[in-house]
Structure formats: C-alpha cells, structure tokens
Amino acid sequence: MKTFLFQGDSITDAGRNRDEIGKGSHGYPTFVEGKLGALYPNELMFYNMGVSGDRIVDMYARIKCDFINIRPDYASILIGVNDVWHELNNQNGVEDAKYYRVYRDFIAEVLEELPDCKIMILEPFVLKGSGTQGYYEVFRAEIEKRAASARRIAEQFNLTFVPLQKRLDELTRLAPPSFWLADGVHPTAAGHEIIAEAVVEAFNKIK
C-alpha cells in the first residue's frame, strides 16, 4: 500500500484529529481520500499533517517528523497564505524572496531523502472576504508573488503544479466569494470540493 501525504497550513489542517496522527479533517484532504479511495480501493494510505497558522518557515521546521519520516509515495503541499496574512496582521510574515528560498530548500531536502516521492505543489490563493477586506489589493498582489514562486519551484524540480486561483476567480461569477472561501482565505465545503477535484485530477496524471 502506498502513502499519500497532505502538507500545509489551516486550509489543509481543516480541524484534523490530533488524537489520531495524520487522520481526519473537515476539508479537501478528506474529500480527496474519499475520491481516491473509491477509485483505487485499498491502494493508498492517507496522512494529513497540515498545521493551522503555518508559514513556509514553520512547515520547514517540521520537515523531518511530518514529511520525511512518513516517507510518502505521493504528497500535496499548499502553503503561502500565512506568509502574507501574518505580515499584514502583525508584521510576522515571510517575504516572497525568502518564501521562494525556503520552499526550494524544503523540496530539495525532501527529494534528496525521498527521490521517488511524487509531489504536487498547490497554488496559494485568496478572494475578497471578511478576513481580507481593508487590504485586499495588497493581499492579492502578494499572494500572486507566492503563487509565481511556487510555480517556479515546481518547474525547477519537474513537479506537478496545481493552479487554483483562476478556478476560484471564475467560480465567483456563479456565486459570491464567501460561498467558496468563507473569509476570503478558508474554504467552505464547496471550496474544499473544488480543491479536492483539482488534486484528484493532478494525481490521476502522475499515478
């Protein structure tokens, strides 16, 4: 049985069960587990090790215990929104140049230890909402920088990049931003479903 690891911040964490390591959440990792479990019965074991509030530097601090030691065959990573949000709220974010450098080093270290791990890098995203109002234009511009850095890293290491921002932007034509991202950052059930669909599509191409 192969192992699939979800890594990231609160969007990935999504209230996962801390009493059962790497299990359960109310978000896209559980949706992905359901979809892939139905498509590939008894072929995959899933671990969700996302941690709410994490920036890229925090995720890197967990690289050994929450990534390398799990030795995943597949992994998805979604990180970047807190690198911007923490700066706007309390001047404790991570500037784009450092985000790129640390993220690149993170991937390089993982692949040095786990050269056969197939990694999907998910695009960080943001919409207008209660958590982003007042500085949305700055927030969006900075998220786009992190997204470009994430894409650049995926290309450098020949990894799968999973775009999400355009998909969410287009969906706001069908329903308001809060229908997809409750506060402009954290997905609703519908928003998590959109991310899950993108991850499953990407996985099916690399399996």
Residue, then its C-alpha position, 0 to 999 in steps of 0.5 A: m500500500k502506498t502513502f499519500l501525504f497532505q502538507g500545509d497550513s489551516i486550509t489543509d489542517a481543516g480541524r484534523n484529529r490530533d488524537e489520531i496522527g495524520k487522520g481526519s479533517h473537515g476539508y479537501p484532504t478528506f474529500v480527496e481520500g474519499k475520491l481516491g479511495a473509491l477509485y483505487p480501493n485499498e491502494l493508498m494510505f492517507y496522512n494529513m499533517g497540515v498545521s493551522g497558522d503555518r508559514i513556509v518557515d514553520m512547515y520547514a521546521r517540521i520537515k523531518c517528523d511530518f514529511i520525511n519520516i512518513r516517507p510518502d509515495y505521493a504528497s500535496i503541499l499548499i502553503g503561502v497564505n500565512d506568509v502574507w496574512h501574518e505580515l499584514n496582521n502583525q508584521n510576522g510574515v515571510e517575504d516572497a524572496k525568502y518564501y521562494r528560498v525556503y520552499r526550494d530548500f524544503i523540496a530539495e531536502v525532501l527529494e534528496e531523502l525521498p527521490d521517488c516521492k511524487i509531489m504536487i505543489l498547490e497554488p496559494f490563493v485568496l478572494k475578497g472576504s471578511g478576513t481580507q477586506g481593508y487590504y485586499e489589493v495588497f493581499r492579492a498582489e502578494i499572494e500572486k508573488r507566492a503563487a509565481s514562486a511556487r510555480r517556479i519551484a515546481e518547474q525547477f524540480n519537474l513537479t506537478f503544479v496545481p493552479l487554483q486561483k483562476r478556478l476560484d476567480e471564475l467560480t465567483r461569477l456563479a456565486p459570491p466569494s464567501f460561498w467558496l472561501a468563507d473569509g476570503v482565505h478558508p474554504t467552505a465545503a464547496g471550496h474544499e470540493i473544488i480543491a479536492e477535484a483539482v488534486v484528484e485530477a493532478f494525481n490521476k496524471i502522475k499515478 
